[in-house]
Amino acid sequence: MSSDMSPTKMLIIMVDETDMWEDVPLYEAIIRRLVRHDIAGATALAGIMGYGIHGKIHRRGLFGVSDDRPVAVLSVDTEDKLRAALPDIRPMVREGVMFLTDVEVVPISGN
């Protein structure tokens, strides 16, 4: 992360596992876009179960096959850098929700 005084934030983007952007999964396209914006880090996590504004439950289906599971893309960097990436990311997310929240980065021993 940059050394400026901008607060550290986490951008959380909730999408469905089956959402696509062009010919790749949406969560992958979002992470690739975050890389282009030089965001410090991002991870896509598959949810076990969830629901959104429509009330439809999303979960892992029979034999572990996807039943449109929720996926959370978490990215951390300064507020300025994440806000600068938002105009590029926003049009990609047709359904879902985005959160921009304060975080405290806890140093790991040896870092």
N, C-alpha and C positions, 0 to 999 in steps of 0.2 A: 504494500500500500504506500501511497505517496506520503511524504513527510509534511504536507501542509496541515493547517489547523482545522480542516474540515472534519466534522464528526464521522466516526465509523458507523456505517449503516449495513443492514442486511435487506436485500431485495428478495422477497419470496414470491414465486409465481406458481400458482396452482393450475394445472391443466390435466387433461385426460391422457392416458397412455396411448390411446389410438388416434389422438389429434396429430395431423400431419401439416408440414409446411413444405410446399413443393413436393419433393420426393423423399423427405426424411421425417422421422418423428419430430414433432414440434419441440419437445424438450431438448433434443440434440441440436436442432437449429438455433434455439435460444442460447444454448451454451456456446456454440460456435460464434454467434453474434457477440456474446459477452467477451470472448477471447479477442475478437477484432477491436473491441473497445478497451482492451488492456485492463479488464477488471481483475482484481487480485486473485479471486478464486470462485469457482462455482461447482455445485454438485447437484445431480438429479437423484431424488429418492423416490422409489415406488411405494405407494401407500398400500396397506392391507385392505382398508375399507374407508369409505367416506361418502359425503353427499354435499351438494351445493344448493344454489338458489332454486333449482327445479325440483329438489326433493328426491331425485333418483339416486338410489344407492349404487355406488361403484365398488366392486370388490374383485378379488381373484376368483375365477370361476372353477368349474369342475376340472379336476386333474391339473390344477395350476394354470390353466389357460386363461388369458386375460379376459375379464368381463368389463373392460374399460376402466381399469384401476386409476386412482388419482396419482399424479406425479407432482412432486414439489421440486422446483428448481430454486436452490438457495445460492445466493451470491453475496459476497462481502467485499466492500471497498469503502472509499470515502463517499460522503453524500454527493459531492460535486460530480464525481465520476459516474456513480450510479444514475443520478438524474440526467446526465448527459447521454447515457445509453437508452433511457426510457423512450424517447421519440422513435428510435430504431426498433425497439422491442414491442411497444404497445400495439402496432398494427398486426403483429403476428398472433396475438392472443385474442381470438374471436369470442371464446367463452372461457371462463375461469375467473381468477381474481389475483390481484397483485397487492403485496404489502411492502411498505418501506418502513423499517423500524430501526430504532437505536439498538446497538449491540456494544458490548465491551469485549474486546479481544483479550483473552487471558494468556499471557506468555507461558509456554511450555518450558520446563527445565532444559537448559542447554541451548535455547534459542534466544 
